[in-house]
Structures are given as structure tokens and as C-alpha cells.
Amino acid sequence: MSDTIRIAHWTFAPDTGMLENGAGSTRLEHRTAALLELLARKPGELVSHSEIIDQVWDGRTVSPNSVAVVISDIRRALGDDPKAPTFIETLPKRGYRLIAAADQALVPEREIIGEAPAGRRIPPLVYAALPLIAVLVFMLGRVYNSTPVAGDIVSISLAGAVNETGDTQYDPLTASVTELLAVELGRHDGLVVSTENDASVIVSGKLILWDGHPSMSIHAQSVSTGDIIWSGMASGPETLLPRQVRQEISEFAAFAENDTGR
């Protein structure tokens, strides 16, 4: 049986997919549980897209947004905000990693409450240093991802998507599209996803109902002037949104790279 894994007040059992806390429990879908366990076994480490496909999908060919959708399911289960993540960080073009601090990180339960195996007792000084090490790893990752890249690079802050349909049944779709926006923005060499303080452009989205089905309007706003400098529409229906979002972000990237006013 797999180890029980804990995160703050959550307890996760990879073998059953059960995620529980004092208020209730939820059973994660098989691939969602498998990806959460994969991230949990490597806290603070990059887990690449290729490794995720190999481990969770057994190397099978999947659509580009499949990983993003499963990551969105994990975020929703943990209550993680994709616009200001505290547990799972998206590393554009690279993959994902668990970024929670040491007291929040998913680790095998035996490492939290048990003793080290015989011959491998961990010195108390190491335990004392773990929180500092976790913070340093987290901060170094942030610095790495916000460091400007040589050349004409547009720094983007993703404000995420907002459900403006008035129907909460579309909340999961909104979260998935937010994750998809981050992935698609990270595909373009002329764009770098950064923090709001370092960004020159803020990208946001609004999920609306258009002709009776969900559609996503996407906007790019200049940080310096507050003006909307570009907008696009993924008109749906829902099954076409991933492809349409990719196309719209490609058009935005072309606009941003050719915009002499940036």
C-alpha cells in the first residue's frame, strides 16, 4: 500500500485517491491522484511535461491541454489559486513543481511523525534548517522565472480568468482555462510569464455565455498606461475552447512581438 501523504490539514492516500480533512473528503480521479502523488514525491523539484506524460499517461499521446486540465483539478481539490499559487507552480514550457513551504509541503507521513530508519538518523540541525532551505528554494525559483531574458521579451502577468456567466457550474471550466492560458503564454519565445511587479502587460480573461454556450474573451492591458492594447475571443463551444485559446494567444504573441510601442 502506498504511503499516506499529508499537506497541512489534508491527508492524501494515493492508492485510493482519497483526499481528506476535518471538514470532509473527496476522491480524486485516477490520473489526478497519480499526478498529485508524482508532485508530492518531489517537493520543490521541477516535474517536466514529458515525465508527467510518461508516469501518468504511460507515455501515450495526449492533447496539449490534458496536463493543464488535471493540474486544474488538483488545484481545485487543494483550494490553490492559479493566479497566486501557494502549492503548485506552473513553469512555462517546462512543467510544474510543488512550491509549498516545508510545513505545507506534501511529504510521506512517516517523515513527519516517524523516526528515521536505522542507520539514517537525521541530525536535529538538519530538521531546524529545513524551513529555511525550503524558503530559499522557493525564492530562487521565483528569481529564476522573473529574470529578464536577453532580447526583445515582453513580460506578462497572468491575472487569470473570471467566471462572468452567473452560473457556478462553469467555475471548473474557468479554472481550467486559466491554467491553459498560462501554458499557452509560456509556449512563445517572445513572452515571459512573470510577477505583476515585473510585468509590462497583464493578460486576463472573462468566461461569458455567447449564443448559449461558454466563450472566453481575452484582454491584454498595458501596466504603464492602463489601456487595453489587445483583445481576442475564443467563441466556443466548450469543446473548441482549448484550440481557440491557443490560436488567440498565438495572435497576441505576434502582436506583442511586433508592437514597437512596448
C-alpha positions in Angstrom: 0.0 0.0 0.0 1.3 3.5 -0.8 2.3 5.8 2.0 -0.2 8.2 3.4 0.8 11.8 2.3 -0.1 14.9 4.3 -0.4 18.5 3.3 -1.4 20.9 6.1 -4.8 19.7 7.3 -5.2 17.4 4.3 -4.4 13.7 4.2 -3.9 12.0 0.8 -4.0 8.3 0.2 -2.5 7.7 -3.3 -3.7 4.1 -3.5 -7.4 5.1 -3.1 -7.2 8.7 -4.4 -8.9 9.9 -1.2 -8.1 13.5 -0.1 -9.5 14.3 3.3 -9.5 16.9 6.0 -11.6 17.6 9.1 -14.5 19.1 7.1 -14.9 16.3 4.5 -13.3 14.2 1.8 -13.1 13.8 -1.9 -12.0 11.0 -4.2 -9.7 12.2 -6.9 -9.9 10.7 -10.4 -7.2 8.2 -11.2 -4.9 10.5 -13.3 -5.5 13.4 -10.9 -4.4 11.2 -7.9 -1.4 9.9 -9.9 -0.2 13.4 -10.8 -0.6 14.7 -7.3 1.4 11.8 -6.0 4.1 12.4 -8.6 4.4 16.1 -7.5 4.2 15.1 -3.8 7.2 12.7 -4.1 9.4 15.5 -5.5 8.5 18.7 -3.4 10.3 21.7 -4.7 11.5 19.9 -7.8 10.6 20.5 -11.4 8.4 17.8 -12.9 8.6 18.1 -16.6 5.7 17.6 -19.1 7.5 14.6 -20.6 7.8 13.0 -17.1 4.2 13.6 -16.4 3.1 12.0 -19.7 5.4 9.0 -19.1 4.3 8.5 -15.5 0.6 9.5 -15.6 -0.4 8.6 -19.2 2.1 5.8 -19.6 3.7 7.7 -22.5 0.6 7.8 -24.6 -0.1 10.7 -26.9 -2.5 13.2 -25.3 -3.9 16.6 -26.3 -1.8 19.6 -25.3 -4.2 20.8 -22.6 -4.7 17.4 -20.9 -2.0 18.0 -18.3 -3.3 21.6 -17.7 -6.8 20.2 -17.0 -5.6 17.7 -14.5 -3.4 20.3 -12.8 -6.6 22.5 -12.6 -8.4 19.6 -10.9 -5.6 19.3 -8.3 -5.7 23.0 -7.6 -9.4 22.9 -7.1 -9.2 20.0 -4.7 -6.5 21.7 -2.6 -8.0 25.2 -2.8 -5.0 26.5 -4.7 -5.5 29.8 -6.6 -3.9 29.5 -10.1 -3.5 33.3 -10.1 -1.5 33.3 -6.9 -0.5 29.7 -6.3 0.8 28.6 -3.0 1.1 24.8 -3.7 1.7 24.2 -7.4 3.7 26.5 -9.7 3.5 26.4 -13.4 6.9 26.7 -15.1 6.1 27.7 -18.7 7.5 25.3 -21.4 9.0 23.2 -18.6 6.4 21.7 -16.3 5.2 22.0 -12.7 6.5 21.8 -9.2 5.2 21.8 -5.6 6.2 25.1 -4.1 4.6 25.0 -0.6 6.9 25.8 2.4 8.3 23.0 4.5 5.4 22.9 6.9 2.9 22.8 4.0 4.8 20.5 1.6 3.4 17.1 0.7 5.7 14.5 2.2 5.3 10.9 3.2 3.6 10.7 6.7 6.4 8.6 8.1 8.8 11.5 7.5 6.5 13.8 9.6 5.7 11.6 12.6 8.1 8.7 12.5 11.8 8.3 13.2 14.5 7.9 10.5 15.3 4.3 9.5 18.1 2.6 11.4 21.5 3.9 10.3 20.0 7.0 8.7 19.0 9.1 11.7 18.7 12.7 10.7 20.6 15.2 12.9 18.4 17.8 14.7 20.3 20.6 13.0 19.0 19.4 9.6 15.4 19.5 10.8 15.9 23.0 12.1 17.3 24.1 8.7 14.5 22.5 6.6 12.2 25.6 6.7 15.0 27.9 5.6 16.1 25.6 2.8 12.5 25.4 1.5 12.2 29.2 1.5 15.5 29.6 -0.3 14.5 27.0 -3.0 11.2 28.8 -3.4 12.8 32.2 -3.7 15.4 31.0 -6.1 12.7 29.6 -8.3 10.9 32.9 -8.3 14.0 34.8 -9.2 14.9 32.4 -12.0 11.4 32.7 -13.6 11.3 36.5 -13.3 14.8 37.2 -14.6 14.7 39.2 -17.8 15.8 37.3 -20.9 18.1 38.8 -23.4 16.4 40.4 -26.5 13.0 41.9 -27.0 11.0 39.9 -24.5 7.5 41.0 -23.3 7.0 40.4 -19.6 3.5 39.1 -18.9 1.5 38.9 -15.7 -1.4 36.5 -15.9 -4.4 37.8 -13.9 -6.3 34.6 -14.8 -9.9 34.1 -15.9 -13.1 35.2 -14.2 -16.5 33.4 -14.5 -19.0 36.1 -15.5 -21.7 33.7 -16.7 -23.5 33.8 -13.3 -23.5 30.0 -13.2 -21.2 28.3 -10.8 -21.2 25.1 -12.9 -18.7 26.9 -15.1 -16.2 27.5 -12.3 -14.1 24.4 -13.1 -14.0 25.4 -16.8 -12.9 28.9 -15.8 -10.1 27.4 -13.7 -9.0 25.1 -16.5 -8.9 27.9 -19.0 -6.7 30.0 -16.5 -4.3 27.1 -16.4 -4.4 26.8 -20.2 -3.7 30.5 -20.6 -0.5 30.1 -18.5 0.6 27.1 -20.6 0.0 28.8 -23.9 1.6 32.1 -22.9 4.7 30.1 -21.9 5.0 28.5 -25.4 6.2 31.7 -27.1 9.8 32.7 -27.0 8.9 36.4 -27.2 6.9 36.2 -24.0 7.9 35.5 -20.4 5.3 35.0 -17.6 6.4 37.0 -14.6 5.1 38.6 -11.5 2.8 41.6 -11.6 5.6 43.9 -10.3 7.9 43.0 -13.1 5.4 42.8 -15.9 4.7 45.3 -18.7 1.4 43.6 -19.8 -1.4 42.0 -17.8 -3.4 39.3 -19.5 -6.8 38.4 -18.2 -9.9 36.5 -19.4 -13.7 36.5 -18.9 -15.9 33.5 -19.3 -19.2 34.5 -20.7 -22.2 32.9 -22.4 -22.3 33.6 -26.2 -25.1 32.1 -28.3 -26.0 29.9 -25.3 -22.5 28.3 -24.8 -19.4 29.3 -22.8 -16.9 31.6 -24.6 -13.7 33.3 -23.3 -12.8 36.9 -24.0 -9.1 37.6 -23.5 -7.6 41.0 -22.9 -4.1 42.4 -22.6 -3.7 45.6 -20.6 -0.6 47.9 -20.5 0.7 48.2 -17.0 2.1 51.7 -17.6 -1.0 53.3 -19.1 -3.8 51.0 -18.0 -5.1 50.8 -21.6 -6.4 47.7 -23.3 -3.8 47.1 -26.0 -5.2 43.9 -27.4 -8.3 41.7 -27.1 -9.5 38.4 -28.6 -12.4 36.0 -28.3 -12.4 32.2 -28.1 -16.1 31.9 -29.1 -16.6 28.2 -28.2 -18.4 25.9 -27.9 -16.7 24.4 -24.9 -15.0 21.5 -26.8 -13.3 24.0 -29.1 -12.1 26.4 -26.4 -8.6 24.8 -26.0 -7.8 25.1 -29.7 -9.3 28.6 -29.9 -7.4 29.9 -26.8 -4.1 28.6 -28.4 -4.9 30.5 -31.6 -5.8 33.7 -29.8 -2.6 33.6 -27.6 -0.6 33.0 -30.8 -2.1 36.1 -32.3 -1.4 38.1 -29.2 2.2 36.9 -29.2 2.6 38.0 -32.8 1.1 41.4 -31.9 3.3 41.8 -28.8 6.5 40.9 -30.6 5.8 43.3 -33.4 4.5 46.2 -31.3 7.1 48.8 -31.3 5.3 50.7 -28.5 6.1 48.1 -25.9 
